Amino acid sequence: MLMDTDDAASAPDFQPALSVLVTVVSKTESERIVVDAGCKAISGERGLPSIKGIDGLRLKALHAEHAPIELLDPRVQVEVGDKIELAVRYHDGTVHLHQQMYGVARTSSKRFSPSNSDIGSSLLPLALTPNRKQGRAIALNDR
């Protein structure tokens, strides 16, 4: 059981739980950054993901393996190598793109495959971290 931003309006008592951790790989002066994940790592099926925790950035598109992000506020401090969380718009379209996910709660961790039936029973809320094969991370918020 995961909460994504697509369901947020219909369940206001819950917080979106799934995000993908990406790395900034390029930056232009006061215009845009590019991150190392596109539609092969995160679904854009029901809309583009949003950027968590950093105001002044807006995802423009999902290409195959990269995504451009517009710098709406040039004062935003984001540099090449920084990690950014993209809040997943539609979890069904994202989870199936990953062969493995690593779940981390505040006090424990567990490895999951997307088809693992106990992902919603034993360790929620949790944070999923890097898919070792693709070098991506999927995170479930520990809130």
N, C-alpha and C positions, 0 to 999 in steps of 0.2 A: 504494500500500500504506500504510494508516494503521492505527494501533493505538488502540482506544477502550477505555473502562473495562469494556464488556461482555465483551471478550476477555481482560481482564487475568488472570483466574483460570486460564485455560487456557494462558497464555504468561507464566509468572512471570519469565522472563529479560528481558522487554521492558517498557518504560514506555509508558503511554498517550500518544499523540502529538497528538491533536486536541482543541482547546479553542476556545471562543468567548469573545471579549473583550466584556464588557458594561459599561455605565455605571450607577452608582447615580443614580437620579432622585428618590428620596424616602426619608426616614428618619423614624421615630418614635422617641421617647425610650426606649431600652432594650428595644425590642420587635421591630422589623423594619425592613428596608430593602426597596426595590423597585428592580429593574433594568430597563433598556430593551430586553429581549429576551424573547420567549416562544416559543411553538411555531411561529411563522412564521420564526424564526431558528435554532432548535435543536430536534432531535427529542426527544420524551419517550417514543417508541414502546416501548423496552425498559427504561424506568425513567428517573427524573429524573437530570439531570446532577449532578455533585458540584462543590463549590467548591474550587479549587486554591489551596494556599498560605496559606489563612487558616482557622485553627481557630476554632471558636465560631460558625460560620454554617451554616445548613442550608436548602437550597432547598425550599420548601413545595409549589410548583405551577408549571406553565407555562401562562399565559394566552396570548391571541393575540399581544400585543406587549409584555407585561410579565411579570415573575416576582417574587413575594414571597419574601423570604429572612428566615428567623427568626434573631434574634440570641440564640443560646444562651448567650453570655457577653457581658454588657453592657459589659465593658471593651474589647471589640474596637473598634479605631479605624477606622471606615469612615464616610466623609462623602459627601454629595451631590457628584457630579462625579468620584468615585474610580472607577477601572477595576478590574474583578474578572474573573478567568478562570473560566469554567465548563467543567469536563472533560466532554467529550461521552461519553454512555453508548453511543450507537449511531451510528457515523459515516455509514453508508449513508443513514439517515434525516435527517441534518443536511446533508451535502455537497450534495445535490440541491436544497436550499432557496436556494442562492446561485448567482448567475450568474457571478461572478468571485471569485477569491481571489488574494491577493498573497503569494507565498512569500518569506521572508527567512531566510537562514542567516547565520552569523556574518560571512561574508566576501562574500556575494553575494545577489542577489534575483532573482526571476522571477515573472511574472504567469502564473496558471493559470486555466483554466476547469475546472469539475468533471469534464468529459468528456475533458480533456487526458490522453492516454495516458502522457506522460512525467513525470507528477507524482511517480511513485514511483521514477524512475530517475536523474534528473540532479541533484537538489538536496536529497536527504534526508540527514540530518535538517534540518528547516527550520521556520520559523514563518510561518504565513499571517496577514496583517494585512488591514486593512479592505476589505470589499466596498463599493466606493465608492457603488454605487446605494442600498444599504440602510443604510449607515453602520455596519455590523457588522464584526467581525473574526473570522476563524477562525485559530487558531494551531496549528501543529505544533511541538512542543517541540524545541529545539535542544539535545539532551542526548547 
